[in-house]
Amino acid sequence: MNDPTTPTAPASPVPPGVPRGQLDATRAATSEAVHVGEPDAWVCLCKASKPDSWMKSTKAFETPSGCVLQVTTLEISEDGARRPAEALEYMPGVSMKVLKKAFGVPE
């Protein structure tokens, strides 16, 4: 088992549907961060925010038998306190293609 405090070597191959440039950009941006697994395995379907106030994003991860959907909401109060909330939902039989179409994400 890998030690979660030790950075992982770049994974190969690239996950399905992830552009090579996106994968390289994440690795470059997180070169000093510790991560386990592939940081680009989740696909961002939509994101909206108002700086210094709130942020909401929806991401999906495709499995052989369906997709996992993650919704993140972050509220930032006037005093700078951050209140995150997350929800996960497994959707059996749903493909990434169906989710991208539903969210208006180009193929």
N, CA, C and O atoms as CSV, one atom per row, in Angstrom:
chain,resi,resn,atom,element,x,y,z
A,1,MET,N,N,0.847,-1.176,0.000
A,1,MET,CA,C,0.000,0.000,0.000
A,1,MET,C,C,0.894,1.242,0.000
A,1,MET,O,O,1.894,1.288,0.716
A,2,ASN,N,N,0.536,2.242,-0.799
A,2,ASN,CA,C,1.306,3.475,-0.867
A,2,ASN,C,C,1.104,4.326,0.366
A,2,ASN,O,O,0.011,4.368,0.930
A,3,ASP,N,N,2.167,5.008,0.788
A,3,ASP,CA,C,2.085,5.962,1.888
A,3,ASP,C,C,1.402,7.216,1.371
A,3,ASP,O,O,1.929,7.840,0.450
A,4,PRO,N,N,0.232,7.631,1.925
A,4,PRO,CA,C,-0.498,8.786,1.394
A,4,PRO,C,C,0.246,10.105,1.557
A,4,PRO,O,O,-0.153,11.105,0.961
A,5,THR,N,N,1.312,10.134,2.346
A,5,THR,CA,C,2.073,11.376,2.499
A,5,THR,C,C,3.197,11.493,1.489
A,5,THR,O,O,3.877,12.517,1.433
A,6,THR,N,N,3.399,10.454,0.690
A,6,THR,CA,C,4.437,10.477,-0.333
A,6,THR,C,C,3.799,10.775,-1.678
A,6,THR,O,O,2.868,10.076,-2.079
A,7,PRO,N,N,4.283,11.812,-2.400
A,7,PRO,CA,C,3.698,12.124,-3.709
A,7,PRO,C,C,3.806,10.924,-4.643
A,7,PRO,O,O,4.793,10.189,-4.618
A,8,THR,N,N,2.789,10.740,-5.454
A,8,THR,CA,C,2.796,9.641,-6.397
A,8,THR,C,C,3.530,10.035,-7.662
A,8,THR,O,O,3.598,11.214,-8.009
A,9,ALA,N,N,4.068,9.066,-8.337
A,9,ALA,CA,C,4.681,9.313,-9.646
A,9,ALA,C,C,3.568,9.565,-10.634
A,9,ALA,O,O,2.455,9.076,-10.444
A,10,PRO,N,N,3.843,10.325,-11.698
A,10,PRO,CA,C,2.797,10.561,-12.693
A,10,PRO,C,C,2.213,9.242,-13.183
A,10,PRO,O,O,2.935,8.311,-13.539
A,11,ALA,N,N,0.904,9.193,-13.190
A,11,ALA,CA,C,0.218,7.973,-13.602
A,11,ALA,C,C,0.211,7.849,-15.107
A,11,ALA,O,O,0.228,8.844,-15.831
A,12,SER,N,N,0.186,6.652,-15.553
A,12,SER,CA,C,0.063,6.376,-16.967
A,12,SER,C,C,-0.770,5.119,-17.053
A,12,SER,O,O,-0.518,4.197,-16.278
A,13,PRO,N,N,-1.702,5.019,-17.898
A,13,PRO,CA,C,-2.085,5.908,-18.988
A,13,PRO,C,C,-3.002,7.033,-18.526
A,13,PRO,O,O,-3.418,7.082,-17.369
A,14,VAL,N,N,-3.304,7.921,-19.440
A,14,VAL,CA,C,-4.226,9.020,-19.186
A,14,VAL,C,C,-5.632,8.441,-19.069
A,14,VAL,O,O,-6.017,7.597,-19.878
A,15,PRO,N,N,-6.415,8.886,-18.063
A,15,PRO,CA,C,-7.785,8.380,-17.950
A,15,PRO,C,C,-8.600,8.709,-19.201
A,15,PRO,O,O,-8.323,9.709,-19.863
A,16,PRO,N,N,-9.604,7.885,-19.541
A,16,PRO,CA,C,-10.406,8.129,-20.734
A,16,PRO,C,C,-11.058,9.510,-20.698
A,16,PRO,O,O,-11.591,9.925,-19.668
A,17,GLY,N,N,-11.013,10.210,-21.811
A,17,GLY,CA,C,-11.688,11.492,-21.935
A,17,GLY,C,C,-10.933,12.678,-21.378
A,17,GLY,O,O,-11.425,13.803,-21.456
A,18,VAL,N,N,-9.738,12.463,-20.809
A,18,VAL,CA,C,-8.966,13.571,-20.244
A,18,VAL,C,C,-7.910,14.007,-21.260
A,18,VAL,O,O,-7.040,13.217,-21.627
A,19,PRO,N,N,-7.984,15.264,-21.716
A,19,PRO,CA,C,-6.969,15.741,-22.656
A,19,PRO,C,C,-5.595,15.752,-22.011
A,19,PRO,O,O,-5.459,16.135,-20.850
A,20,ARG,N,N,-4.582,15.339,-22.746
A,20,ARG,CA,C,-3.214,15.254,-22.233
A,20,ARG,C,C,-2.770,16.599,-21.650
A,20,ARG,O,O,-2.131,16.619,-20.599
A,21,GLY,N,N,-3.090,17.720,-22.301
A,21,GLY,CA,C,-2.686,19.033,-21.813
A,21,GLY,C,C,-3.277,19.347,-20.455
A,21,GLY,O,O,-2.616,19.956,-19.613
A,22,GLN,N,N,-4.519,18.936,-20.232
A,22,GLN,CA,C,-5.179,19.179,-18.945
A,22,GLN,C,C,-4.456,18.405,-17.848
A,22,GLN,O,O,-4.245,18.927,-16.753
A,23,LEU,N,N,-4.083,17.184,-18.132
A,23,LEU,CA,C,-3.390,16.345,-17.172
A,23,LEU,C,C,-2.039,16.961,-16.822
A,23,LEU,O,O,-1.686,17.040,-15.646
A,24,ASP,N,N,-1.284,17.396,-17.818
A,24,ASP,CA,C,0.023,18.008,-17.587
A,24,ASP,C,C,-0.112,19.311,-16.816
A,24,ASP,O,O,0.719,19.602,-15.956
A,25,ALA,N,N,-1.144,20.103,-17.105
A,25,ALA,CA,C,-1.348,21.377,-16.412
A,25,ALA,C,C,-1.620,21.147,-14.929
A,25,ALA,O,O,-1.117,21.886,-14.083
A,26,THR,N,N,-2.410,20.128,-14.612
A,26,THR,CA,C,-2.688,19.835,-13.207
A,26,THR,C,C,-1.425,19.398,-12.497
A,26,THR,O,O,-1.153,19.836,-11.379
A,27,ARG,N,N,-0.654,18.540,-13.138
A,27,ARG,CA,C,0.592,18.094,-12.513
A,27,ARG,C,C,1.547,19.261,-12.288
A,27,ARG,O,O,2.195,19.338,-11.244
A,28,ALA,N,N,1.641,20.171,-13.262
A,28,ALA,CA,C,2.528,21.326,-13.118
A,28,ALA,C,C,2.053,22.238,-11.997
A,28,ALA,O,O,2.865,22.743,-11.221
A,29,ALA,N,N,0.754,22.449,-11.908
A,29,ALA,CA,C,0.197,23.334,-10.891
A,29,ALA,C,C,0.287,22.731,-9.493
A,29,ALA,O,O,0.291,23.462,-8.502
A,30,THR,N,N,0.358,21.414,-9.405
A,30,THR,CA,C,0.372,20.748,-8.105
A,30,THR,C,C,1.686,20.042,-7.840
A,30,THR,O,O,1.722,19.069,-7.086
A,31,SER,N,N,2.770,20.515,-8.447
A,31,SER,CA,C,4.045,19.820,-8.299
A,31,SER,C,C,4.519,19.762,-6.855
A,31,SER,O,O,5.247,18.837,-6.493
A,32,GLU,N,N,4.132,20.720,-6.020
A,32,GLU,CA,C,4.541,20.702,-4.626
A,32,GLU,C,C,3.471,20.116,-3.721
A,32,GLU,O,O,3.712,19.904,-2.533
A,33,ALA,N,N,2.297,19.853,-4.267
A,33,ALA,CA,C,1.213,19.289,-3.460
A,33,ALA,C,C,1.352,17.776,-3.380
A,33,ALA,O,O,1.896,17.139,-4.282
A,34,VAL,N,N,0.865,17.226,-2.311
A,34,VAL,CA,C,0.849,15.784,-2.140
A,34,VAL,C,C,-0.504,15.283,-2.610
A,34,VAL,O,O,-1.540,15.790,-2.178
A,35,HIS,N,N,-0.504,14.300,-3.486
A,35,HIS,CA,C,-1.763,13.705,-3.901
A,35,HIS,C,C,-1.573,12.215,-4.114
A,35,HIS,O,O,-0.469,11.738,-4.376
A,36,VAL,N,N,-2.668,11.500,-3.996
A,36,VAL,CA,C,-2.683,10.069,-4.220
A,36,VAL,C,C,-3.627,9.823,-5.374
A,36,VAL,O,O,-4.732,10.365,-5.392
A,37,GLY,N,N,-3.219,9.025,-6.331
A,37,GLY,CA,C,-4.075,8.750,-7.471
A,37,GLY,C,C,-3.966,9.823,-8.535
A,37,GLY,O,O,-3.063,10.659,-8.505
A,38,GLU,N,N,-4.885,9.791,-9.463
A,38,GLU,CA,C,-4.868,10.675,-10.621
A,38,GLU,C,C,-5.708,11.917,-10.358
A,38,GLU,O,O,-6.924,11.807,-10.204
A,39,PRO,N,N,-5.086,13.112,-10.302
A,39,PRO,CA,C,-5.856,14.316,-9.978
A,39,PRO,C,C,-6.886,14.710,-11.034
A,39,PRO,O,O,-7.818,15.455,-10.732
A,40,ASP,N,N,-6.737,14.231,-12.255
A,40,ASP,CA,C,-7.682,14.597,-13.311
A,40,ASP,C,C,-8.709,13.504,-13.596
A,40,ASP,O,O,-9.334,13.507,-14.657
A,41,ALA,N,N,-8.887,12.587,-12.677
A,41,ALA,CA,C,-9.883,11.534,-12.891
A,41,ALA,C,C,-11.300,12.096,-12.822
A,41,ALA,O,O,-12.210,11.561,-13.455
A,42,TRP,N,N,-11.493,13.176,-12.053
A,42,TRP,CA,C,-12.792,13.832,-11.956
A,42,TRP,C,C,-12.912,14.852,-13.073
A,42,TRP,O,O,-11.965,15.589,-13.345
A,43,VAL,N,N,-14.061,14.901,-13.719
A,43,VAL,CA,C,-14.328,15.850,-14.801
A,43,VAL,C,C,-15.263,16.930,-14.271
A,43,VAL,O,O,-16.338,16.626,-13.752
A,44,CYS,N,N,-14.855,18.192,-14.401
A,44,CYS,CA,C,-15.700,19.302,-13.953
A,44,CYS,C,C,-16.823,19.504,-14.968
A,44,CYS,O,O,-16.563,19.748,-16.146
A,45,LEU,N,N,-18.060,19.402,-14.514
A,45,LEU,CA,C,-19.218,19.581,-15.393
A,45,LEU,C,C,-19.719,21.019,-15.368
A,45,LEU,O,O,-20.202,21.530,-16.378
A,46,CYS,N,N,-19.605,21.671,-14.214
A,46,CYS,CA,C,-19.971,23.086,-14.138
A,46,CYS,C,C,-19.382,23.681,-12.867
A,46,CYS,O,O,-19.138,22.982,-11.883
A,47,LYS,N,N,-19.161,24.988,-12.915
A,47,LYS,CA,C,-18.624,25.697,-11.758
A,47,LYS,C,C,-19.087,27.142,-11.833
A,47,LYS,O,O,-19.071,27.757,-12.900
A,48,ALA,N,N,-19.496,27.674,-10.700
A,48,ALA,CA,C,-19.907,29.075,-10.618
A,48,ALA,C,C,-19.409,29.617,-9.287
A,48,ALA,O,O,-19.333,28.891,-8.296
A,49,SER,N,N,-19.072,30.896,-9.277
A,49,SER,CA,C,-18.615,31.486,-8.019
A,49,SER,C,C,-18.767,32.995,-8.036
A,49,SER,O,O,-18.850,33.627,-9.089
A,50,LYS,N,N,-18.799,33.544,-6.848
A,50,LYS,CA,C,-18.727,34.980,-6.642
A,50,LYS,C,C,-17.567,35.164,-5.666
A,50,LYS,O,O,-17.680,34.795,-4.497
A,51,PRO,N,N,-16.446,35.733,-6.135
A,51,PRO,CA,C,-15.256,35.828,-5.283
A,51,PRO,C,C,-15.589,36.393,-3.903
A,51,PRO,O,O,-16.398,37.311,-3.765
A,52,ASP,N,N,-14.949,35.826,-2.896
A,52,ASP,CA,C,-15.116,36.238,-1.498
A,52,ASP,C,C,-16.533,36.069,-0.972
A,52,ASP,O,O,-16.893,36.681,0.034
A,53,SER,N,N,-17.356,35.238,-1.644
A,53,SER,CA,C,-18.722,35.042,-1.188
A,53,SER,C,C,-19.137,33.568,-1.228
A,53,SER,O,O,-19.511,33.004,-0.199
A,54,TRP,N,N,-19.073,32.938,-2.415
A,54,TRP,CA,C,-19.508,31.556,-2.550
A,54,TRP,C,C,-18.896,30.910,-3.792
A,54,TRP,O,O,-18.403,31.598,-4.686
A,55,MET,N,N,-18.936,29.589,-3.829
A,55,MET,CA,C,-18.488,28.800,-4.976
A,55,MET,C,C,-19.298,27.505,-4.974
A,55,MET,O,O,-19.570,26.930,-3.920
A,56,LYS,N,N,-19.676,27.057,-6.172
A,56,LYS,CA,C,-20.388,25.787,-6.315
A,56,LYS,C,C,-19.818,25.084,-7.533
A,56,LYS,O,O,-19.637,25.704,-8.581
A,57,SER,N,N,-19.532,23.795,-7.405
A,57,SER,CA,C,-19.040,23.039,-8.550
A,57,SER,C,C,-19.658,21.643,-8.553
A,57,SER,O,O,-20.046,21.102,-7.517
A,58,THR,N,N,-19.733,21.088,-9.752
A,58,THR,CA,C,-20.228,19.729,-9.931
A,58,THR,C,C,-19.210,18.980,-10.767
A,58,THR,O,O,-18.847,19.412,-11.861
A,59,LYS,N,N,-18.748,17.840,-10.235
A,59,LYS,CA,C,-17.752,17.017,-10.911
A,59,LYS,C,C,-18.271,15.590,-11.002
A,59,LYS,O,O,-19.122,15.171,-10.217
A,60,ALA,N,N,-17.743,14.848,-11.980
A,60,ALA,CA,C,-18.154,13.455,-12.146
A,60,ALA,C,C,-16.940,12.573,-12.384
A,60,ALA,O,O,-15.925,13.014,-12.924
A,61,PHE,N,N,-17.064,11.323,-11.972
A,61,PHE,CA,C,-16.037,10.305,-12.152
A,61,PHE,C,C,-16.723,9.086,-12.755
A,61,PHE,O,O,-17.681,8.561,-12.187
A,62,GLU,N,N,-16.233,8.639,-13.901
A,62,GLU,CA,C,-16.867,7.500,-14.573
A,62,GLU,C,C,-16.259,6.189,-14.094
A,62,GLU,O,O,-15.041,6.054,-13.974
A,63,THR,N,N,-17.135,5.226,-13.825
A,63,THR,CA,C,-16.720,3.875,-13.457
A,63,THR,C,C,-17.215,2.933,-14.559
A,63,THR,O,O,-17.998,3.352,-15.411
A,64,PRO,N,N,-16.786,1.699,-14.560
A,64,PRO,CA,C,-17.273,0.772,-15.587
A,64,PRO,C,C,-18.791,0.569,-15.570
A,64,PRO,O,O,-19.375,0.208,-16.592
A,65,SER,N,N,-19.431,0.797,-14.423
A,65,SER,CA,C,-20.870,0.521,-14.336
A,65,SER,C,C,-21.736,1.760,-14.083
A,65,SER,O,O,-22.933,1.628,-13.828
A,66,GLY,N,N,-21.150,2.954,-14.150
A,66,GLY,CA,C,-21.928,4.164,-13.916
A,66,GLY,C,C,-21.026,5.346,-13.621
A,66,GLY,O,O,-19.843,5.327,-13.961
A,67,CYS,N,N,-21.573,6.372,-12.994
A,67,CYS,CA,C,-20.813,7.572,-12.649
A,67,CYS,C,C,-21.070,7.955,-11.201
A,67,CYS,O,O,-22.135,7.695,-10.641
A,68,VAL,N,N,-20.058,8.582,-10.614
A,68,VAL,CA,C,-20.198,9.183,-9.292
A,68,VAL,C,C,-20.224,10.688,-9.521
A,68,VAL,O,O,-19.359,11.228,-10.211
A,69,LEU,N,N,-21.196,11.355,-8.955
A,69,LEU,CA,C,-21.350,12.801,-9.091
A,69,LEU,C,C,-21.028,13.441,-7.743
A,69,LEU,O,O,-21.515,12.989,-6.706
A,70,GLN,N,N,-20.209,14.491,-7.758
A,70,GLN,CA,C,-19.852,15.208,-6.539
A,70,GLN,C,C,-20.255,16.669,-6.696
A,70,GLN,O,O,-19.879,17.320,-7.671
A,71,VAL,N,N,-21.012,17.176,-5.745
A,71,VAL,CA,C,-21.406,18.589,-5.727
A,71,VAL,C,C,-20.737,19.223,-4.519
A,71,VAL,O,O,-20.870,18.733,-3.398
A,72,THR,N,N,-20.021,20.313,-4.749
A,72,THR,CA,C,-19.331,21.037,-3.688
A,72,THR,C,C,-19.889,22.444,-3.609
A,72,THR,O,O,-20.021,23.122,-4.627
A,73,THR,N,N,-20.215,22.884,-2.407
A,73,THR,CA,C,-20.652,24.253,-2.171
A,73,THR,C,C,-19.747,24.838,-1.096
A,73,THR,O,O,-19.503,24.208,-0.067
A,74,LEU,N,N,-19.254,26.042,-1.339
A,74,LEU,CA,C,-18.414,26.720,-0.371
A,74,LEU,C,C,-18.985,28.104,-0.136
A,74,LEU,O,O,-19.077,28.910,-1.062
A,75,GLU,N,N,-19.364,28.379,1.087
A,75,GLU,CA,C,-19.831,29.722,1.455
A,75,GLU,C,C,-18.710,30.401,2.219
A,75,GLU,O,O,-18.082,29.793,3.086
A,76,ILE,N,N,-18.461,31.664,1.895
A,76,ILE,CA,C,-17.426,32.444,2.567
A,76,ILE,C,C,-18.115,33.639,3.222
A,76,ILE,O,O,-18.696,34.480,2.536
A,77,SER,N,N,-18.048,33.710,4.549
A,77,SER,CA,C,-18.720,34.794,5.258
A,77,SER,C,C,-17.899,36.076,5.176
A,77,SER,O,O,-16.750,36.062,4.736
A,78,GLU,N,N,-18.491,37.168,5.598
A,78,GLU,CA,C,-17.820,38.466,5.551
A,78,GLU,C,C,-16.544,38.499,6.375
A,78,GLU,O,O,-15.623,39.256,6.069
A,79,ASP,N,N,-16.485,37.668,7.436
A,79,ASP,CA,C,-15.276,37.641,8.256
A,79,ASP,C,C,-14.232,36.665,7.702
A,79,ASP,O,O,-13.189,36.450,8.320
A,80,GLY,N,N,-14.518,36.073,6.532
A,80,GLY,CA,C,-13.569,35.175,5.871
A,80,GLY,C,C,-13.706,33.713,6.243
A,80,GLY,O,O,-12.984,32.875,5.701
A,81,ALA,N,N,-14.615,33.381,7.156
A,81,ALA,CA,C,-14.830,31.981,7.531
A,81,ALA,C,C,-15.379,31.215,6.325
A,81,ALA,O,O,-16.265,31.699,5.621
A,82,ARG,N,N,-14.845,30.024,6.101
A,82,ARG,CA,C,-15.251,29.206,4.959
A,82,ARG,C,C,-16.068,28.022,5.458
A,82,ARG,O,O,-15.651,27.301,6.364
A,83,ARG,N,N,-17.242,27.830,4.852
A,83,ARG,CA,C,-18.120,26.732,5.225
A,83,ARG,C,C,-18.364,25.852,4.004
A,83,ARG,O,O,-19.195,26.177,3.156
A,84,PRO,N,N,-17.631,24.723,3.915
A,84,PRO,CA,C,-17.834,23.829,2.778
A,84,PRO,C,C,-18.913,22.783,3.049
A,84,PRO,O,O,-19.172,22.410,4.193
A,85,ALA,N,N,-19.526,22.327,1.973
A,85,ALA,CA,C,-20.479,21.211,2.038
A,85,ALA,C,C,-20.303,20.403,0.767
A,85,ALA,O,O,-20.133,20.966,-0.314
A,86,GLU,N,N,-20.343,19.082,0.895
A,86,GLU,CA,C,-20.189,18.216,-0.276
A,86,GLU,C,C,-21.229,17.113,-0.242
A,86,GLU,O,O,-21.671,16.677,0.821
A,87,ALA,N,N,-21.606,16.675,-1.436
A,87,ALA,CA,C,-22.535,15.553,-1.569
A,87,ALA,C,C,-22.030,14.661,-2.694
A,87,ALA,O,O,-21.532,15.141,-3.712
A,88,LEU,N,N,-22.167,13.365,-2.496
A,88,LEU,CA,C,-21.800,12.369,-3.517
A,88,LEU,C,C,-23.026,11.530,-3.834
A,88,LEU,O,O,-23.843,11.222,-2.967
A,89,GLU,N,N,-23.125,11.172,-5.107
A,89,GLU,CA,C,-24.229,10.302,-5.541
A,89,GLU,C,C,-23.698,9.355,-6.606
A,89,GLU,O,O,-23.068,9.792,-7.568
A,90,TYR,N,N,-23.950,8.056,-6.438
A,90,TYR,CA,C,-23.591,7.075,-7.460
A,90,TYR,C,C,-24.801,6.869,-8.361
A,90,TYR,O,O,-25.917,6.667,-7.881
A,91,MET,N,N,-24.573,6.923,-9.661
A,91,MET,CA,C,-25.660,6.758,-10.629
A,91,MET,C,C,-25.353,5.555,-11.526
A,91,MET,O,O,-24.650,5.696,-12.527
A,92,PRO,N,N,-25.868,4.385,-11.180
A,92,PRO,CA,C,-25.591,3.189,-11.973
A,92,PRO,C,C,-26.152,3.319,-13.386
A,92,PRO,O,O,-27.262,3.813,-13.586
A,93,GLY,N,N,-25.367,2.867,-14.357
A,93,GLY,CA,C,-25.817,2.859,-15.749
A,93,GLY,C,C,-25.728,4.198,-16.460
A,93,GLY,O,O,-26.046,4.276,-17.646
A,94,VAL,N,N,-25.307,5.254,-15.775
A,94,VAL,CA,C,-25.190,6.573,-16.399
A,94,VAL,C,C,-23.759,6.754,-16.888
A,94,VAL,O,O,-22.810,6.486,-16.151
A,95,SER,N,N,-23.601,7.206,-18.123
A,95,SER,CA,C,-22.262,7.402,-18.691
A,95,SER,C,C,-21.850,8.870,-18.597
A,95,SER,O,O,-22.686,9.754,-18.410
A,96,MET,N,N,-20.550,9.108,-18.730
A,96,MET,CA,C,-20.037,10.472,-18.733
A,96,MET,C,C,-20.613,11.243,-19.910
A,96,MET,O,O,-20.866,12.444,-19.805
A,97,LYS,N,N,-20.821,10.561,-21.026
A,97,LYS,CA,C,-21.384,11.212,-22.209
A,97,LYS,C,C,-22.776,11.779,-21.902
A,97,LYS,O,O,-23.094,12.899,-22.301
A,98,VAL,N,N,-23.586,11.015,-21.203
A,98,VAL,CA,C,-24.934,11.472,-20.831
A,98,VAL,C,C,-24.845,12.672,-19.890
A,98,VAL,O,O,-25.588,13.641,-20.049
A,99,LEU,N,N,-23.937,12.612,-18.909
A,99,LEU,CA,C,-23.792,13.721,-17.970
A,99,LEU,C,C,-23.305,14.989,-18.675
A,99,LEU,O,O,-23.819,16.078,-18.422
A,100,LYS,N,N,-22.318,14.846,-19.556
A,100,LYS,CA,C,-21.802,16.015,-20.274
A,100,LYS,C,C,-22.907,16.667,-21.095
A,100,LYS,O,O,-23.022,17.892,-21.136
A,101,LYS,N,N,-23.724,15.833,-21.752
A,101,LYS,CA,C,-24.824,16.381,-22.543
A,101,LYS,C,C,-25.820,17.125,-21.652
A,101,LYS,O,O,-26.283,18.211,-21.999
A,102,ALA,N,N,-26.146,16.529,-20.498
A,102,ALA,CA,C,-27.111,17.130,-19.574
A,102,ALA,C,C,-26.619,18.466,-19.029
A,102,ALA,O,O,-27.421,19.363,-18.771
A,103,PHE,N,N,-25.302,18.604,-18.852
A,103,PHE,CA,C,-24.734,19.836,-18.319
A,103,PHE,C,C,-24.255,20.784,-19.401
A,103,PHE,O,O,-23.742,21.859,-19.089
A,104,GLY,N,N,-24.411,20.413,-20.674
A,104,GLY,CA,C,-24.008,21.282,-21.770
A,104,GLY,C,C,-22.505,21.372,-21.967
A,104,GLY,O,O,-22.004,22.371,-22.483
A,105,VAL,N,N,-21.779,20.332,-21.558
A,105,VAL,CA,C,-20.320,20.305,-21.710
A,105,VAL,C,C,-19.993,19.708,-23.073
A,105,VAL,O,O,-20.469,18.619,-23.393
A,106,PRO,N,N,-19.182,20.404,-23.891
A,106,PRO,CA,C,-18.835,19.858,-25.202
A,106,PRO,C,C,-18.007,18.589,-25.079
A,106,PRO,O,O,-17.227,18.421,-24.141
A,107,GLU,N,N,-18.192,17.711,-26.036
A,107,GLU,CA,C,-17.435,16.453,-26.069
A,107,GLU,C,C,-15.992,16.687,-26.372
A,107,GLU,O,O,-15.212,15.737,-26.437
